[in-house]
């Protein structure tokens, strides 16, 4: 049996991603060295660290598991047994904001725009309405011109 990228993806998914999900973690890390050790016991030839690093940092691995790579730690080459990849689950709800991390870009934009609109509304009210706000903005422009 040849150990290829598909095999590494399946192994990492079952041994690390599924385990983190079952533990209820919303963030988790995968260190390359333990993956390398386990796969070597299963017949992975020596010198295949780049394969493991490529799989763990790859879009296909993330998409299949509905995870996002937050960051990776290790040497600049990104091809070392000392690499550690840090992920979060895409479908894990962000309880502090009561928003799902899997919101669409349109939902995110709408949510953020509403927050900004609310802040601007409060600022306008603090200056006595739209006219007072505009006078305040223009007064700072006039001061900069002098």
Secondary structure, 3 states (H helix, E strand, C coil): CCCCHHHHHHHHHHHHHHHHHHCCCCEEEEEHHHHHHHHHHCCCCCCCHHHHHHHHHCHHHHHHHCEEEEEEECCCCCCCCCCEEEEEECCCEECCCCEECCCCHHHHHHHHHHHHHHHHHHHHHHCCCHHHHHHHHHHHHHHHHC
